[in-house]
């Protein structure tokens, strides 16, 4: 038999470790690292026995491991996104489904979505008040939701309005339920899971109408939205995606790209207001038509304020040889994103917000991992970065963001994402001569609002 070799870790009862992880999510991991080193074994809520790693070589080894050795965590977002979600699929099923979904996130299609992002950003920023401080996270949530409804769902008219009303509540509740056990008894609408399942049924009904309409659209092959692509896609055996698979994957793309992207944008506002030199250089770059510093700033925001705590795998083979450790079957192996992003040997002066570190250097994808890594790296990473770049460009072009000497906003867990506690508060003034005049709300005829 293979000898199990696990890193050290706390010996306290599980309920104590659970309480510690829930009450000290941001301080707990650094303290455990300081005590036990860059790898340690813990007993986590939801995941059970887990090895937490933060060594770059071991992270790379984990992400490159075959799917028959390690695969997706058994308890994951697939519980709320549906059995057809990429989060729920494993092995060959995951590879086959992912292959169908790759094309729209690259090349011509990705470039076509930039116009949608700018239109929705300009529309939302019209409502921003001049003078008083306000939280930007709600605005960012509306922007990213509307972008996904148009670019991913191809929604317009009544379906657009229904989904815009339904999905925020569905995503908020789902992100909270993703970290708690699924009940064995359905208590109906009186319970959180009952409310979630009822909203999911409403969602499925709307998506069914969108799919039916797409199949009847004679110009379907000229549409750029991802639902249109899914309807036309075929597996290797020539079969189409089922309606339930399409619904699950649309919800997956929403969950992966809506709240996380919006939260990162709110963190960007929070960071830039506290770093006026960076803010000044960004405005100068926008006015000159450049984008290198802006792209580097987005990377640095994701490094210093990752909205997801962990990314991980489950050991499927009898054991996993991971550097110094031999991890047994059934254990989770979790990568602490914050610990790797704060590693001084990788990012000198890691606690300092310094976008210049990425201006002439692309991040190593085994050291900078806000989108995870390996075969399960976020499918929409390029889309998310494009979206954040366009939103930030539009904001800096049309508004002056007022710096502040207030303390950094604290981290606040929203279930899945870690957001600024005050919502990324901003104070703004409209710039005298924005490069593009704002579009009045309701003028966009493309989505039939």
N, C-alpha and C positions, 0 to 999 in steps of 0.2 A: 504494500500500500504506500501511496505517496505521503511523505511526511508534511504535515501542514506547518507552515511557518508564517505567523501573523505578526504585524507590528504591535507594539504595546498600546494600551489604552486604559481608560477608566474602568475600575472594577465595581463602581457603584451600581445599585439596582437599576433596571431599565427605566422605571418610573421617574427616578431621579435624573437620568440622562434625558428623558423626554422633557421633563420640566425645564432642564437647563437649556436644551436646544430651542424650546419655544419662547423662553423668557430672555435669552441672550443670543439670538441668532447671529448677530454681527460680531459680538465679542467672543463667543464660545469657540469658534474654530481657531482664531489666532492664539487663544490661551491654551487650547489643546496642542497646537503645534509647538508653542513655547515649552510645553511640559514634556511632550513625547517625541518631537521631531517632525519631519516633513511627511510622515505617514503614521496613522494610528487607527486602531480598531474601536468602533463604537457600536451601540445598540440604538438604532434610530426609530422614531415613529414612522410608520408606513413601510420603511425599507427593511427593518429588522437588523440583523448583524451585517455590518458594513465596514469595509476598509476605505479610509479616506486618504487620497494621495495628492501630492502637489509637486512632485519631482518631474521635471520636463521629460526626462528619458522614460520614466514609467508611464507618464501620460501618453506619450507617443506610442509606446508599446501597446497600451490598452486600446487606443483608437485604431491601431493597425491589426488587431487580433481578428481572426476569422469569426464569422457569425456562429459557427458550431462550437466555438470555445466560449465566447461571450456574446450576449445580445442585449436587446433593450431591457431595461428594468421591468420586472413583472408587474409592479404597481406604478402606473404612469398615467399620463393624461388621456390615454385611450379609454379609460373608464368613463370619462365624461364626453369624449369626442366621438365615440362609436367604434364598433369592431372593424370598420373599413378604413379607419384613420391610420396614417403612417405610424403614429405613436403605438397603435395596438398591434401592428403587423410585425412579423419576425422572419428572419431567414430569407428564403427565396421569394415568399410573398411580398416582403418589404422591398426587395431589390426590383421585382417586376413592377410594383406600383410606383416606386420612385422614378423608374425609367420613363413612365408615361408623363410624369409631372415636371420633369426637368426643362423641356423646351421653352415654356413661356417665361422663364426667369432669366433668359439670356438674349443677347442680340437685339434684333429689330423690335420684338415685342416689348422688351424691357425699356427701350428708348421711347416707345410710343406711350408708355405709362407716365413719363415725366410731365407731359401736358396735363394729365388728369390730376397729378399731385399739385402742380402749381395752381390750377384752377381752384381746387378745394382749399388750398392754403390761403389764397387771396380772399376767397369768399368768407372764410372763418375769421381772418384778421380784421375784416371790416368792423367786427363787433368789439374789438379791443378798446378799452377806455384809455384815454390819455390822462395821466396824473396819478390816480389812485393805484395802489398795489393790488394785484389779483393773481390767482392761481392759474397757471397756463396748462396744467395737466388736462382739465376738462376740454379745452380747445384742441389740444393735441389728440385726445381720444376721438373727438368728432372728425378731425381731419383724417386720421388713419382709418376710421370706420368708413367714412364716405369713399375714400380711395379704394378700399377693398370691395365695397359694394359695387362700385363701377368697374374696376379693373379685374376683379376676381369673379364676382357673382354676375356681372353684366346686368345688374338690376336697374330698373327704371320704373317710374310711375308708382302704382299702388304697392308693388312688391318692394320697391326701394323704401317707401315710407314705412311699410310694415316691418321690414328687417331693421331699419334704423331705430325703430321703437323697441323692438324685441331683443336685439342682439346685445346691447349694453348690459341689460339685466341678466341675460343668459350667461354672458362671459364672466360677469362679476361673481355670480353665484357659483358657476362652474369652477372658477379658479380657486374658490374657497373650499369647495367640496373635493377638489383634486387631492387634497392633503389629509382627508379624513376617510375612515372606512365606509364602504358601501353597505347599507343596511340589508339585512336578510328579509325584512318585512316592509312592505310598501304602506306607509301611513297616509298616503294621499297628499292632497295639497296642503295639509296641515304641517307637513314635514319639509325640510329644505330639499331633500332628494325628490320628494313628490312634486314640489313646485318646479324643480329643474326638469324632471321628466315631462311635465305638462308643457313647459316652454319649448322643450325639444320637439314635442309633437307639433306644436304650432310652427316651429322652424321648418320641420320636414315638409309640412303642407305647402309653405311658401316656395321652398326649393323645388318641390314637385311641379309647381306651376311654371317656374323658370325653365326647368328642363323640358317640359312639354312644349313651351313656346319656342325654345331654341331648336327643337327638332322640327318644328314647323316653319322655321325661318329659312327662306330660300337663299338668303345672302349670308348664311351661317359661316361659310368658309372665309368671308371677308371681315369677320369680327375678331377683335383682339383680346376679348375677355377670356379668362381661364375656363369658365364654365363651358363656353363654346368649344374650346379645345378639348375639354374632357368628353363632351358629347360625341365629338368626332374621333377620339382616340380609340385605338384597338390594341389588345394584347397580342402576343406573338401568334396565338392560335386564331386570330381574327375576331374574337369576341369583344363586345364593347364593355365599358364600365357599367355596372348596374346603377340604378338611381340611388340606392342607399349608399353605395360606395362614393358616388359623386357628392352626396349630401355630407357624408362624414369627412371627405377630404376638403370640401369648401369650408366646413367648420374648423378643420385643422389649420388651414391657411389663415383663417381669421384669428384663431387663438394664438398662432405663432407670430403673426405680424401686426396685430392690432394693439393690444395693451403693451406689449414689450417695446414696440417702436415708439409709441406715444410717451411711455415712461422715460425712455432714453432721451427724447426731445425735451421733456420737462427738466431732466437732470442737466441737459446742455444749457438751458436758460439759467438754472441755478448756479452752474459752474462759471459761466461767462460773466454773470453779474459780479462775481467775486474775484474776477481776474481781468481788470480793465485793460491791461496791456494787450492781452490776447484778443479781447473784444475789439480794441482799436485797430489792431492789425487785420482782423477779419473783415471789418467794415471797409478798410482801404482795399483789401483784396477783392471784395464784392464789387466795389466801384470800378476797379481796374479790369474786371471780367475774369479773374482767376479763381481757382478752387483748391489748390494744393493744401493750403493751411486749413481750409474748411473740412476737407476730407480727413486730414490728420486730427483735427479737433474732434470729429465724430469718433474716430478710433480711440482717442485718449479718454473721452467721456465714457465709452464702453469699458475701457480698462479700469478707470478709477471708480466708476459707479455702475458695475454690472447689475442688471436688473434680475438676473437669475442666480441663485446661490450655488447650485450644484448641477453637474451633468454626470451621468453614470451608466454602468452596464451591470448585467447579472451574469454570474459564472454559470455556464451551461454544461461544460465538460466536467470530468471528475475533479479537476483542479486547474488552476491558472497559475503558471509561473510568471510572476510579474517582478522583474528586477530581483530584489532581495527577498521577495515574499512568495510563498506558495499558498494561494487562496482556494479554499474548498468550494465544491459545487453548492449553489444556492446563495452564496454570499453576494452582496452588492459591492461593487467597487465604485466609489464616488470621487469625482474630481472636484476639489474645492476651487471654484473660479476665483474667488477673492484672494485666496492664499497664493495662487500662481501669479495673479496680476500684481500682487504686492511684494513679490520676491525681488529683493534688492540686487541679487546677482544677475537678474534678467532685465530689470528696469531700475537703473540707478536713480536715487532720490524718488523712490516709488510713490511716496506719499504726496509728492508735488504734482500738481496739475500742469503738465507741460506738453502741449500738442507738438512742439517742434521736434520732439523725439521721433515722430512718425512722418515728418515732412519728406525726408529722403530715404526712409526705410520702411518697407512694408512689414507688418507684424508677422511673426512666426506663428503659424496656425496650430502649433502644439503648445504655445506659451500664451497666446492671446486667444481666448476661447469663449467669447460671449455667445457664439452660435453653436457651441459644442464642437464635435470633431468626428473624423472618420466617416463611415458610410451613413451615419445618422446626424451629420452636421446639418444645421437648419437649411432646408431647401430654398427658402426665400431670403437668404442672407444678402445676396446682391440687390434684390428688390428693396429690402429694408434700408440698406445703406444709401441706395439711390433716393429713396423717399426722404430720409433724414437730411441728405445733402440739399435737396430741392426746398424742403421746408425751411431749413436754416438760411439758405440763400435768400429766399423770399422775405423772411422775417427781417434780416439785416439790411436788405435793399430798401424796404418800405418803412422800417421803424428804427428809431434810436432806442436801444436798450439801456436803461439807466443803471449804472453800477451801484453796488451797495457795500457797506462795511458790516452788515449783519453777520451773525454766526452762520456757519454752514447749516443747511437744513438736515435734520436727522433722517435716518432710514425708516421707512414705514412699510411693513409687509402687507400686501394686498392679496395674499394667498399664494399666488405663483410669482408675481413680480414685486420687487422692492422699489418703492417710489419715494420721492422726496416728501417728507412729512407735511409740508405746507403746499404741496402741489407745484413746486417750481415757481414761486411767486416772482412776478415781473412788474416793473414800472416802465412805461414806454411813452415816447412821443413820435408822432408821425413825421417822417422826413419830408422836407419841403417839396422836393421834386423826385418822387420815386420813379424808377425806370419804367414801370408799367403801372398804369392806373388800376385801382382795385375794381373787381367785378362786383356789381351790386348783387346782393342775395337774390336768388331765384332767376338770374339771367341765363343760366346754363341750360340750353334746350336739349342737350345731348341725353340727359338722364330723365327727361320728361317730368320734372318736378313741378 
